[in-house]
Amino acid sequence: MIKEIEMIKMRKDIKYLLEERNFSKETIAEALGIVPRTVRDFITIESDFHKNTFDKVYPRLQDFMKQIKEAEEYQPNE
């Protein structure tokens, strides 16, 4: 895995959550275990995550996006 390429995907995922799903930066930050300012800086000024932050955020974002996909595909009474 190339960290820089994964961060491009992560940026797109977070922008999707913000713009299309109307999540707040605070909610995303809480789910990822970081402060809202880190989310804001990652999106608006496109700062990169430090290695430790990336290692913590990457799996959490993958899990969060999986949960979103499952929720979108959810069919009641199945």
Secondary structure, DSSP 4 states (H G I P E B T S, - for coil): --HHHHHHHHHHHHHHHHHTS---HHHHHHHHTS-HHHHHHHHHS-PPPPHHHHHHHHHHHHHHHHHHHHHHH--TT-
